[in-house]
Structure formats: C-alpha cells, structure tokens
C-alpha cells in the first residue's frame, strides 16, 4: 500500500502529486497542504489559494503583504 510522506499512514486510496518533476504521495489533501503549500511571509499560515506575491515573497493576502516587515 502507498505510504503518506507527511504522516506515514499506509492507505490504499493514497494519491500522488507531482511538483517540479518530483512525485509526492499523500493520504489526504491536509497532508499534501502541510508538505507542499507555501507559507505566508507575514502570518505564517499555509497558502492554499492564489496568494499575493510582491518583491519575490509570497503572502496569503494583500493585507499581509502590506504589513510585512521589510527585510
């Protein structure tokens, strides 16, 4: 049975996601999000939507992009 790379669960209905030519196996969307979704540069939440990118950094929303501390 395939094994989830995030939680280690053996699950017959696991699925594979290919990102940048690298295959990843998961047992749930929750585990896929935890492993693959980018993190907001301000509030640190996982970005599961389009996000907001500025100056090479990604944020969950425009509010976080505006309020992020400059590097």
PDB file of N, CA, C and O in Angstrom:
ATOM      1  N   UNK A   1       0.835  -1.190   0.000  1.00  0.00           N
ATOM      2  CA  UNK A   1       0.000   0.000   0.000  1.00  0.00           C
ATOM      3  C   UNK A   1       0.876   1.249   0.000  1.00  0.00           C
ATOM      4  O   UNK A   1       1.937   1.262   0.624  1.00  0.00           O
ATOM      5  N   UNK A   2       0.443   2.286  -0.688  1.00  0.00           N
ATOM      6  CA  UNK A   2       1.217   3.536  -0.672  1.00  0.00           C
ATOM      7  C   UNK A   2       1.247   4.147   0.731  1.00  0.00           C
ATOM      8  O   UNK A   2       0.297   4.010   1.501  1.00  0.00           O
ATOM      9  N   UNK A   3       2.336   4.812   1.042  1.00  0.00           N
ATOM     10  CA  UNK A   3       2.523   5.440   2.347  1.00  0.00           C
ATOM     11  C   UNK A   3       2.586   6.949   2.192  1.00  0.00           C
ATOM     12  O   UNK A   3       3.298   7.462   1.329  1.00  0.00           O
ATOM     13  N   UNK A   4       1.840   7.660   3.030  1.00  0.00           N
ATOM     14  CA  UNK A   4       1.834   9.125   3.013  1.00  0.00           C
ATOM     15  C   UNK A   4       3.180   9.640   3.508  1.00  0.00           C
ATOM     16  O   UNK A   4       3.662   9.222   4.561  1.00  0.00           O
ATOM     17  N   UNK A   5       3.782  10.542   2.749  1.00  0.00           N
ATOM     18  CA  UNK A   5       5.102  11.059   3.142  1.00  0.00           C
ATOM     19  C   UNK A   5       5.027  12.086   4.275  1.00  0.00           C
ATOM     20  O   UNK A   5       6.058  12.426   4.855  1.00  0.00           O
ATOM     21  N   UNK A   6       3.844  12.582   4.600  1.00  0.00           N
ATOM     22  CA  UNK A   6       3.711  13.532   5.700  1.00  0.00           C
ATOM     23  C   UNK A   6       3.468  12.817   7.024  1.00  0.00           C
ATOM     24  O   UNK A   6       4.156  13.084   8.010  1.00  0.00           O
ATOM     25  N   UNK A   7       2.496  11.912   7.049  1.00  0.00           N
ATOM     26  CA  UNK A   7       2.113  11.281   8.322  1.00  0.00           C
ATOM     27  C   UNK A   7       2.526   9.818   8.438  1.00  0.00           C
ATOM     28  O   UNK A   7       2.460   9.241   9.523  1.00  0.00           O
ATOM     29  N   UNK A   8       2.952   9.213   7.326  1.00  0.00           N
ATOM     30  CA  UNK A   8       3.396   7.826   7.366  1.00  0.00           C
ATOM     31  C   UNK A   8       2.280   6.796   7.299  1.00  0.00           C
ATOM     32  O   UNK A   8       2.544   5.601   7.424  1.00  0.00           O
ATOM     33  N   UNK A   9       1.038   7.230   7.105  1.00  0.00           N
ATOM     34  CA  UNK A   9      -0.098   6.328   7.050  1.00  0.00           C
ATOM     35  C   UNK A   9      -0.066   5.489   5.769  1.00  0.00           C
ATOM     36  O   UNK A   9       0.124   6.024   4.677  1.00  0.00           O
ATOM     37  N   UNK A  10      -0.254   4.173   5.911  1.00  0.00           N
ATOM     38  CA  UNK A  10      -0.426   3.288   4.758  1.00  0.00           C
ATOM     39  C   UNK A  10      -1.900   3.333   4.388  1.00  0.00           C
ATOM     40  O   UNK A  10      -2.761   3.020   5.210  1.00  0.00           O
ATOM     41  N   UNK A  11      -2.190   3.719   3.160  1.00  0.00           N
ATOM     42  CA  UNK A  11      -3.582   3.932   2.777  1.00  0.00           C
ATOM     43  C   UNK A  11      -3.783   3.517   1.334  1.00  0.00           C
ATOM     44  O   UNK A  11      -3.065   3.977   0.446  1.00  0.00           O
ATOM     45  N   UNK A  12      -4.756   2.649   1.092  1.00  0.00           N
ATOM     46  CA  UNK A  12      -4.978   2.127  -0.254  1.00  0.00           C
ATOM     47  C   UNK A  12      -5.462   3.194  -1.236  1.00  0.00           C
ATOM     48  O   UNK A  12      -5.322   3.023  -2.447  1.00  0.00           O
ATOM     49  N   UNK A  13      -6.026   4.286  -0.733  1.00  0.00           N
ATOM     50  CA  UNK A  13      -6.526   5.343  -1.607  1.00  0.00           C
ATOM     51  C   UNK A  13      -5.607   6.560  -1.626  1.00  0.00           C
ATOM     52  O   UNK A  13      -6.047   7.670  -1.925  1.00  0.00           O
ATOM     53  N   UNK A  14      -4.342   6.352  -1.310  1.00  0.00           N
ATOM     54  CA  UNK A  14      -3.360   7.443  -1.377  1.00  0.00           C
ATOM     55  C   UNK A  14      -3.254   7.934  -2.818  1.00  0.00           C
ATOM     56  O   UNK A  14      -3.591   7.214  -3.758  1.00  0.00           O
ATOM     57  N   UNK A  15      -2.786   9.157  -2.977  1.00  0.00           N
ATOM     58  CA  UNK A  15      -2.656   9.752  -4.304  1.00  0.00           C
ATOM     59  C   UNK A  15      -1.292  10.404  -4.442  1.00  0.00           C
ATOM     60  O   UNK A  15      -0.602  10.652  -3.453  1.00  0.00           O
ATOM     61  N   UNK A  16      -0.919  10.676  -5.672  1.00  0.00           N
ATOM     62  CA  UNK A  16       0.388  11.265  -5.967  1.00  0.00           C
ATOM     63  C   UNK A  16       0.207  12.658  -6.545  1.00  0.00           C
ATOM     64  O   UNK A  16      -0.650  12.886  -7.399  1.00  0.00           O
ATOM     65  N   UNK A  17       1.023  13.579  -6.071  1.00  0.00           N
ATOM     66  CA  UNK A  17       1.071  14.933  -6.595  1.00  0.00           C
ATOM     67  C   UNK A  17       2.474  15.135  -7.160  1.00  0.00           C
ATOM     68  O   UNK A  17       3.464  14.834  -6.492  1.00  0.00           O
ATOM     69  N   UNK A  18       2.560  15.635  -8.371  1.00  0.00           N
ATOM     70  CA  UNK A  18       3.866  15.920  -8.972  1.00  0.00           C
ATOM     71  C   UNK A  18       4.081  17.424  -8.972  1.00  0.00           C
ATOM     72  O   UNK A  18       3.266  18.180  -9.502  1.00  0.00           O
ATOM     73  N   UNK A  19       5.182  17.849  -8.374  1.00  0.00           N
ATOM     74  CA  UNK A  19       5.529  19.262  -8.284  1.00  0.00           C
ATOM     75  C   UNK A  19       6.983  19.415  -8.689  1.00  0.00           C
ATOM     76  O   UNK A  19       7.867  18.793  -8.099  1.00  0.00           O
ATOM     77  N   UNK A  20       7.231  20.236  -9.687  1.00  0.00           N
ATOM     78  CA  UNK A  20       8.600  20.441 -10.187  1.00  0.00           C
ATOM     79  C   UNK A  20       9.269  19.107 -10.541  1.00  0.00           C
ATOM     80  O   UNK A  20      10.424  18.869 -10.189  1.00  0.00           O
ATOM     81  N   UNK A  21       8.531  18.250 -11.238  1.00  0.00           N
ATOM     82  CA  UNK A  21       9.015  16.931 -11.685  1.00  0.00           C
ATOM     83  C   UNK A  21       9.354  15.983 -10.539  1.00  0.00           C
ATOM     84  O   UNK A  21      10.060  14.999 -10.756  1.00  0.00           O
ATOM     85  N   UNK A  22       8.876  16.247  -9.339  1.00  0.00           N
ATOM     86  CA  UNK A  22       9.104  15.367  -8.195  1.00  0.00           C
ATOM     87  C   UNK A  22       7.755  14.859  -7.691  1.00  0.00           C
ATOM     88  O   UNK A  22       6.860  15.650  -7.393  1.00  0.00           O
ATOM     89  N   UNK A  23       7.614  13.531  -7.597  1.00  0.00           N
ATOM     90  CA  UNK A  23       6.363  12.912  -7.162  1.00  0.00           C
ATOM     91  C   UNK A  23       6.301  12.826  -5.638  1.00  0.00           C
ATOM     92  O   UNK A  23       7.290  12.500  -4.981  1.00  0.00           O
ATOM     93  N   UNK A  24       5.131  13.122  -5.092  1.00  0.00           N
ATOM     94  CA  UNK A  24       4.882  13.069  -3.648  1.00  0.00           C
ATOM     95  C   UNK A  24       3.610  12.261  -3.422  1.00  0.00           C
ATOM     96  O   UNK A  24       2.640  12.428  -4.162  1.00  0.00           O
ATOM     97  N   UNK A  25       3.593  11.392  -2.420  1.00  0.00           N
ATOM     98  CA  UNK A  25       2.435  10.557  -2.130  1.00  0.00           C
ATOM     99  C   UNK A  25       1.810  10.984  -0.806  1.00  0.00           C
ATOM    100  O   UNK A  25       2.506  11.181   0.190  1.00  0.00           O
ATOM    101  N   UNK A  26       0.477  11.125  -0.813  1.00  0.00           N
ATOM    102  CA  UNK A  26      -0.258  11.581   0.369  1.00  0.00           C
ATOM    103  C   UNK A  26      -1.528  10.764   0.549  1.00  0.00           C
ATOM    104  O   UNK A  26      -2.051  10.184  -0.402  1.00  0.00           O
ATOM    105  N   UNK A  27      -2.014  10.728   1.784  1.00  0.00           N
ATOM    106  CA  UNK A  27      -3.273  10.045   2.061  1.00  0.00           C
ATOM    107  C   UNK A  27      -4.443  11.011   2.185  1.00  0.00           C
ATOM    108  O   UNK A  27      -5.594  10.584   2.261  1.00  0.00           O
ATOM    109  N   UNK A  28      -4.156  12.319   2.207  1.00  0.00           N
ATOM    110  CA  UNK A  28      -5.216  13.324   2.318  1.00  0.00           C
ATOM    111  C   UNK A  28      -4.717  14.658   1.767  1.00  0.00           C
ATOM    112  O   UNK A  28      -3.514  14.896   1.655  1.00  0.00           O
ATOM    113  N   UNK A  29      -5.678  15.524   1.425  1.00  0.00           N
ATOM    114  CA  UNK A  29      -5.305  16.863   0.990  1.00  0.00           C
ATOM    115  C   UNK A  29      -4.646  17.627   2.134  1.00  0.00           C
ATOM    116  O   UNK A  29      -3.757  18.446   1.901  1.00  0.00           O
ATOM    117  N   UNK A  30      -5.070  17.365   3.358  1.00  0.00           N
ATOM    118  CA  UNK A  30      -4.473  18.027   4.518  1.00  0.00           C
ATOM    119  C   UNK A  30      -2.965  17.761   4.580  1.00  0.00           C
ATOM    120  O   UNK A  30      -2.177  18.681   4.795  1.00  0.00           O
ATOM    121  N   UNK A  31      -2.574  16.511   4.392  1.00  0.00           N
ATOM    122  CA  UNK A  31      -1.141  16.179   4.420  1.00  0.00           C
ATOM    123  C   UNK A  31      -0.405  16.798   3.238  1.00  0.00           C
ATOM    124  O   UNK A  31       0.733  17.244   3.384  1.00  0.00           O
ATOM    125  N   UNK A  32      -1.045  16.829   2.061  1.00  0.00           N
ATOM    126  CA  UNK A  32      -0.420  17.451   0.887  1.00  0.00           C
ATOM    127  C   UNK A  32      -0.193  18.940   1.131  1.00  0.00           C
ATOM    128  O   UNK A  32       0.863  19.472   0.790  1.00  0.00           O
ATOM    129  N   UNK A  33      -1.176  19.607   1.715  1.00  0.00           N
ATOM    130  CA  UNK A  33      -1.050  21.037   2.010  1.00  0.00           C
ATOM    131  C   UNK A  33       0.078  21.280   3.002  1.00  0.00           C
ATOM    132  O   UNK A  33       0.880  22.195   2.817  1.00  0.00           O
ATOM    133  N   UNK A  34       0.147  20.476   4.046  1.00  0.00           N
ATOM    134  CA  UNK A  34       1.195  20.656   5.061  1.00  0.00           C
ATOM    135  C   UNK A  34       2.590  20.500   4.466  1.00  0.00           C
ATOM    136  O   UNK A  34       3.527  21.176   4.891  1.00  0.00           O
ATOM    137  N   UNK A  35       2.731  19.618   3.491  1.00  0.00           N
ATOM    138  CA  UNK A  35       4.041  19.361   2.911  1.00  0.00           C
ATOM    139  C   UNK A  35       4.393  20.321   1.774  1.00  0.00           C
ATOM    140  O   UNK A  35       5.552  20.714   1.645  1.00  0.00           O
ATOM    141  N   UNK A  36       3.409  20.710   0.942  1.00  0.00           N
ATOM    142  CA  UNK A  36       3.720  21.403  -0.297  1.00  0.00           C
ATOM    143  C   UNK A  36       3.314  22.868  -0.376  1.00  0.00           C
ATOM    144  O   UNK A  36       3.913  23.628  -1.138  1.00  0.00           O
ATOM    145  N   UNK A  37       2.312  23.282   0.391  1.00  0.00           N
ATOM    146  CA  UNK A  37       1.821  24.654   0.264  1.00  0.00           C
ATOM    147  C   UNK A  37       2.839  25.648   0.820  1.00  0.00           C
ATOM    148  O   UNK A  37       3.457  25.397   1.854  1.00  0.00           O
ATOM    149  N   UNK A  38       3.012  26.777   0.131  1.00  0.00           N
ATOM    150  CA  UNK A  38       3.925  27.800   0.651  1.00  0.00           C
ATOM    151  C   UNK A  38       3.368  28.428   1.924  1.00  0.00           C
ATOM    152  O   UNK A  38       2.178  28.312   2.218  1.00  0.00           O
ATOM    153  N   UNK A  39       4.236  29.087   2.668  1.00  0.00           N
ATOM    154  CA  UNK A  39       3.873  29.724   3.935  1.00  0.00           C
ATOM    155  C   UNK A  39       3.899  31.236   3.749  1.00  0.00           C
ATOM    156  O   UNK A  39       4.819  31.777   3.135  1.00  0.00           O
ATOM    157  N   UNK A  40       2.897  31.908   4.277  1.00  0.00           N
ATOM    158  CA  UNK A  40       2.826  33.374   4.197  1.00  0.00           C
ATOM    159  C   UNK A  40       4.048  33.987   4.873  1.00  0.00           C
ATOM    160  O   UNK A  40       4.418  33.594   5.979  1.00  0.00           O
ATOM    161  N   UNK A  41       4.664  34.944   4.207  1.00  0.00           N
ATOM    162  CA  UNK A  41       5.846  35.620   4.730  1.00  0.00           C
ATOM    163  C   UNK A  41       5.561  36.543   5.902  1.00  0.00           C
ATOM    164  O   UNK A  41       6.492  37.079   6.502  1.00  0.00           O
ATOM    165  N   UNK A  42       4.298  36.737   6.237  1.00  0.00           N
ATOM    166  CA  UNK A  42       3.948  37.611   7.360  1.00  0.00           C
ATOM    167  C   UNK A  42       3.316  36.840   8.523  1.00  0.00           C
ATOM    168  O   UNK A  42       3.833  36.865   9.639  1.00  0.00           O
ATOM    169  N   UNK A  43       2.194  36.152   8.258  1.00  0.00           N
ATOM    170  CA  UNK A  43       1.460  35.491   9.355  1.00  0.00           C
ATOM    171  C   UNK A  43       1.778  34.004   9.486  1.00  0.00           C
ATOM    172  O   UNK A  43       1.323  33.354  10.427  1.00  0.00           O
ATOM    173  N   UNK A  44       2.545  33.470   8.562  1.00  0.00           N
ATOM    174  CA  UNK A  44       2.999  32.080   8.576  1.00  0.00           C
ATOM    175  C   UNK A  44       1.915  31.040   8.323  1.00  0.00           C
ATOM    176  O   UNK A  44       2.148  29.855   8.560  1.00  0.00           O
ATOM    177  N   UNK A  45       0.730  31.446   7.849  1.00  0.00           N
ATOM    178  CA  UNK A  45      -0.298  30.452   7.522  1.00  0.00           C
ATOM    179  C   UNK A  45       0.046  29.788   6.191  1.00  0.00           C
ATOM    180  O   UNK A  45       0.782  30.352   5.382  1.00  0.00           O
ATOM    181  N   UNK A  46      -0.483  28.603   5.971  1.00  0.00           N
ATOM    182  CA  UNK A  46      -0.290  27.908   4.699  1.00  0.00           C
ATOM    183  C   UNK A  46      -1.159  28.574   3.638  1.00  0.00           C
ATOM    184  O   UNK A  46      -2.324  28.883   3.889  1.00  0.00           O
ATOM    185  N   UNK A  47      -0.605  28.790   2.474  1.00  0.00           N
ATOM    186  CA  UNK A  47      -1.331  29.444   1.390  1.00  0.00           C
ATOM    187  C   UNK A  47      -1.897  28.362   0.481  1.00  0.00           C
ATOM    188  O   UNK A  47      -1.156  27.674  -0.221  1.00  0.00           O
ATOM    189  N   UNK A  48      -3.223  28.222   0.503  1.00  0.00           N
ATOM    190  CA  UNK A  48      -3.852  27.201  -0.326  1.00  0.00           C
ATOM    191  C   UNK A  48      -4.659  27.803  -1.473  1.00  0.00           C
ATOM    192  O   UNK A  48      -5.290  27.083  -2.246  1.00  0.00           O
ATOM    193  N   UNK A  49      -4.630  29.123  -1.571  1.00  0.00           N
ATOM    194  CA  UNK A  49      -5.282  29.818  -2.682  1.00  0.00           C
ATOM    195  C   UNK A  49      -4.235  30.422  -3.585  1.00  0.00           C
ATOM    196  O   UNK A  49      -3.119  29.912  -3.682  1.00  0.00           O
ATOM    197  N   UNK A  50      -4.588  31.505  -4.245  1.00  0.00           N
ATOM    198  CA  UNK A  50      -3.669  32.157  -5.172  1.00  0.00           C
ATOM    199  C   UNK A  50      -2.532  32.867  -4.467  1.00  0.00           C
ATOM    200  O   UNK A  50      -1.424  32.928  -4.999  1.00  0.00           O
ATOM    201  N   UNK A  51      -2.774  33.396  -3.305  1.00  0.00           N
ATOM    202  CA  UNK A  51      -1.738  34.145  -2.616  1.00  0.00           C
ATOM    203  C   UNK A  51      -1.515  35.502  -3.262  1.00  0.00           C
ATOM    204  O   UNK A  51      -2.197  35.877  -4.216  1.00  0.00           O
ATOM    205  N   UNK A  52      -0.555  36.224  -2.726  1.00  0.00           N
ATOM    206  CA  UNK A  52      -0.236  37.570  -3.187  1.00  0.00           C
ATOM    207  C   UNK A  52       1.276  37.686  -3.167  1.00  0.00           C
ATOM    208  O   UNK A  52       1.890  37.602  -2.103  1.00  0.00           O
ATOM    209  N   UNK A  53       1.874  37.875  -4.310  1.00  0.00           N
ATOM    210  CA  UNK A  53       3.335  37.903  -4.398  1.00  0.00           C
ATOM    211  C   UNK A  53       3.830  39.308  -4.668  1.00  0.00           C
ATOM    212  O   UNK A  53       3.307  40.009  -5.534  1.00  0.00           O
ATOM    213  N   UNK A  54       4.846  39.715  -3.916  1.00  0.00           N
ATOM    214  CA  UNK A  54       5.465  41.017  -4.124  1.00  0.00           C
ATOM    215  C   UNK A  54       6.937  40.935  -3.715  1.00  0.00           C
ATOM    216  O   UNK A  54       7.279  40.328  -2.700  1.00  0.00           O
ATOM    217  N   UNK A  55       7.783  41.545  -4.508  1.00  0.00           N
ATOM    218  CA  UNK A  55       9.230  41.565  -4.246  1.00  0.00           C
ATOM    219  C   UNK A  55       9.803  40.171  -3.994  1.00  0.00           C
ATOM    220  O   UNK A  55      10.692  39.999  -3.160  1.00  0.00           O
ATOM    221  N   UNK A  56       9.291  39.186  -4.718  1.00  0.00           N
ATOM    222  CA  UNK A  56       9.819  37.830  -4.603  1.00  0.00           C
ATOM    223  C   UNK A  56       9.359  37.055  -3.391  1.00  0.00           C
ATOM    224  O   UNK A  56       9.807  35.928  -3.178  1.00  0.00           O
ATOM    225  N   UNK A  57       8.478  37.626  -2.592  1.00  0.00           N
ATOM    226  CA  UNK A  57       7.936  36.935  -1.414  1.00  0.00           C
ATOM    227  C   UNK A  57       6.455  36.692  -1.617  1.00  0.00           C
ATOM    228  O   UNK A  57       5.778  37.460  -2.300  1.00  0.00           O
ATOM    229  N   UNK A  58       5.950  35.615  -1.019  1.00  0.00           N
ATOM    230  CA  UNK A  58       4.542  35.284  -1.177  1.00  0.00           C
ATOM    231  C   UNK A  58       3.812  35.440   0.157  1.00  0.00           C
ATOM    232  O   UNK A  58       4.331  35.100   1.221  1.00  0.00           O
ATOM    233  N   UNK A  59       2.605  35.959   0.061  1.00  0.00           N
ATOM    234  CA  UNK A  59       1.770  36.212   1.236  1.00  0.00           C
ATOM    235  C   UNK A  59       0.388  35.626   0.985  1.00  0.00           C
ATOM    236  O   UNK A  59       0.012  35.379  -0.161  1.00  0.00           O
ATOM    237  N   UNK A  60      -0.357  35.409   2.038  1.00  0.00           N
ATOM    238  CA  UNK A  60      -1.698  34.848   1.888  1.00  0.00           C
ATOM    239  C   UNK A  60      -2.682  35.883   1.358  1.00  0.00           C
ATOM    240  O   UNK A  60      -3.696  35.522   0.759  1.00  0.00           O
ATOM    241  N   UNK A  61      -2.396  37.169   1.573  1.00  0.00           N
ATOM    242  CA  UNK A  61      -3.320  38.218   1.143  1.00  0.00           C
ATOM    243  C   UNK A  61      -2.572  39.556   1.026  1.00  0.00           C
ATOM    244  O   UNK A  61      -1.423  39.687   1.447  1.00  0.00           O
ATOM    245  N   UNK A  62      -3.251  40.524   0.452  1.00  0.00           N
ATOM    246  CA  UNK A  62      -2.648  41.846   0.290  1.00  0.00           C
ATOM    247  C   UNK A  62      -2.373  42.503   1.645  1.00  0.00           C
ATOM    248  O   UNK A  62      -1.375  43.208   1.796  1.00  0.00           O
ATOM    249  N   UNK A  63      -3.237  42.282   2.615  1.00  0.00           N
ATOM    250  CA  UNK A  63      -3.040  42.848   3.957  1.00  0.00           C
ATOM    251  C   UNK A  63      -1.700  42.412   4.538  1.00  0.00           C
ATOM    252  O   UNK A  63      -0.945  43.233   5.059  1.00  0.00           O
ATOM    253  N   UNK A  64      -1.409  41.113   4.446  1.00  0.00           N
ATOM    254  CA  UNK A  64      -0.134  40.634   4.979  1.00  0.00           C
ATOM    255  C   UNK A  64       1.045  41.187   4.186  1.00  0.00           C
ATOM    256  O   UNK A  64       2.087  41.495   4.763  1.00  0.00           O
ATOM    257  N   UNK A  65       0.893  41.314   2.874  1.00  0.00           N
ATOM    258  CA  UNK A  65       1.971  41.883   2.053  1.00  0.00           C
ATOM    259  C   UNK A  65       2.275  43.308   2.465  1.00  0.00           C
ATOM    260  O   UNK A  65       3.441  43.699   2.533  1.00  0.00           O
ATOM    261  N   UNK A  66       1.235  44.098   2.745  1.00  0.00           N
ATOM    262  CA  UNK A  66       1.426  45.498   3.161  1.00  0.00           C
ATOM    263  C   UNK A  66       2.038  45.600   4.549  1.00  0.00           C
ATOM    264  O   UNK A  66       2.800  46.526   4.827  1.00  0.00           O
ATOM    265  N   UNK A  67       1.711  44.661   5.416  1.00  0.00           N
ATOM    266  CA  UNK A  67       2.125  44.748   6.823  1.00  0.00           C
ATOM    267  C   UNK A  67       3.371  43.947   7.158  1.00  0.00           C
ATOM    268  O   UNK A  67       3.791  43.922   8.315  1.00  0.00           O
ATOM    269  N   UNK A  68       3.964  43.300   6.183  1.00  0.00           N
ATOM    270  CA  UNK A  68       5.174  42.516   6.422  1.00  0.00           C
ATOM    271  C   UNK A  68       6.332  43.460   6.716  1.00  0.00           C
ATOM    272  O   UNK A  68       6.452  44.522   6.104  1.00  0.00           O
ATOM    273  N   UNK A  69       7.170  43.069   7.644  1.00  0.00           N
ATOM    274  CA  UNK A  69       8.348  43.860   7.971  1.00  0.00           C
ATOM    275  C   UNK A  69       9.334  43.790   6.801  1.00  0.00           C
ATOM    276  O   UNK A  69       9.563  42.709   6.257  1.00  0.00           O
ATOM    277  N   UNK A  70       9.913  44.909   6.413  1.00  0.00           N
ATOM    278  CA  UNK A  70      10.918  44.878   5.325  1.00  0.00           C
ATOM    279  C   UNK A  70      12.136  44.080   5.750  1.00  0.00           C
ATOM    280  O   UNK A  70      12.509  44.053   6.922  1.00  0.00           O
ATOM    281  N   UNK A  71      12.740  43.437   4.777  1.00  0.00           N
ATOM    282  CA  UNK A  71      13.950  42.629   5.076  1.00  0.00           C
ATOM    283  C   UNK A  71      15.156  43.512   5.217  1.00  0.00           C
ATOM    284  O   UNK A  71      16.256  43.019   5.466  1.00  0.00           O
TER     285      UNK A  71
END
